[in-house]
Amino acid sequence: MISTSGDVFSKFRNNYLAVYLTVMMSDWLQGPYLYTLYESYGFQMYDIAVLFIVGFVSSAVFGTVVANTADVWGRKRMALLFCFTSSTASLIRLSSNYHYLTVSHLLSGLSTALLYCVFEAWYISQHQRKGFAPALIGATFSTAIFLNGLVAILAGIVANIAVSWSGSLAAPFVVSAGSLILAGLMISNSWEENFGESKTNTSGSVLKSMLEGLVVLKNDTNILSLGLAQTVFECSMYTFVLLYTPALEQSIKNSNTSKELLPLGYLFSAMMFCTMLGSIGFKILSNKGMATDKLLSTALLTSGASFCFIAIHANNTTYTVLSFLLFEMTTGLYFPSIGTLRAQTIPEQNRTGVMAFLRVPMNFAVCAILLRVNTLPVAQIFQICALLNFGGGLTILWRALDPARNVAYTAASTEENHEL
């Protein structure tokens, strides 16, 4: 029987959101000054790109294995492991030693795989076990992205203040570690454990879970199409994370604008405000009956357009910043869309493992692009990102408009829009 008790659901949702937003606060605090911090250590763009590549390879290899264990060993346990590894990685970045920073990115790569698999899988499993309406999953994800935008804006401001007060570009990373410790305490005290299958703590069970996840991917073209969308969008997103600062610096230099006039923390907050607008757009369009897969294709196609604008207007600071803001708006539309479709299509038994596997091609695609940062102009890299997003968006749109190839999406979207 489906539960509709507003108070019970609100308490459950708010508990999840409190943890999720605290965790995301720690992640956002590191964003505005990471590239600048490494520049202050004397590293060049290629050196910084290699550190990012280490993180993505770690996420693809070690992160995938560890994330798969969550279905067997417990998602709460893996969420606590995330808090430990991520806080350790943050504190290591106080060192300017390149070898230590490499270890930091190994840990952060593993942490990222856990962050984008375990928390979502824990919520969906608990939501279904408690008997809440399936449509409320999409509503929760939309709310999470909206509030995440507020948290990111706050994180940008806090990062700016921390740097100003301390005089150190490393200060936001200390605050980030503190947020993760708080999140770990909240998880320990308020989350129940859940699993993707029976609790069997053996290495054989983990291997079985991984193999079953691969079989699910092989046999379900809907999940594979979501994997394509995730790969092209998030590959572009992580490339953007590394390159938006040097792209902006180049634009400012070419337009003879003073670099000090644009604090990175406040720019970051403005971009996160646009992410909030995107999440509001998801909720409005969903309530008007627009299918979730069409919302996903809209996010991808608009993202492709924003990267085109960045490449075309590389020497105009105003247009560059506006293009950044447009891209961030698409992230607010993308994440609730992809999250809702994953909840509808990925089986609960292997949810975390399948989600981890879906991230593997994205990690290697980012590495392939970042390996060329020393040889390709930034504008040309953004052109590649544009082509990837256009290709992914058109593929999802094609499937959305072909009922014979998209029965599962159509049925799930109809139920979702009705109940929302």
Order of alpha helices (4+ residues) and beta strands (2+ residues): alpha-alpha-alpha-alpha-alpha-alpha-alpha-alpha-alpha-alpha-alpha-alpha-alpha-alpha-alpha-alpha-alpha
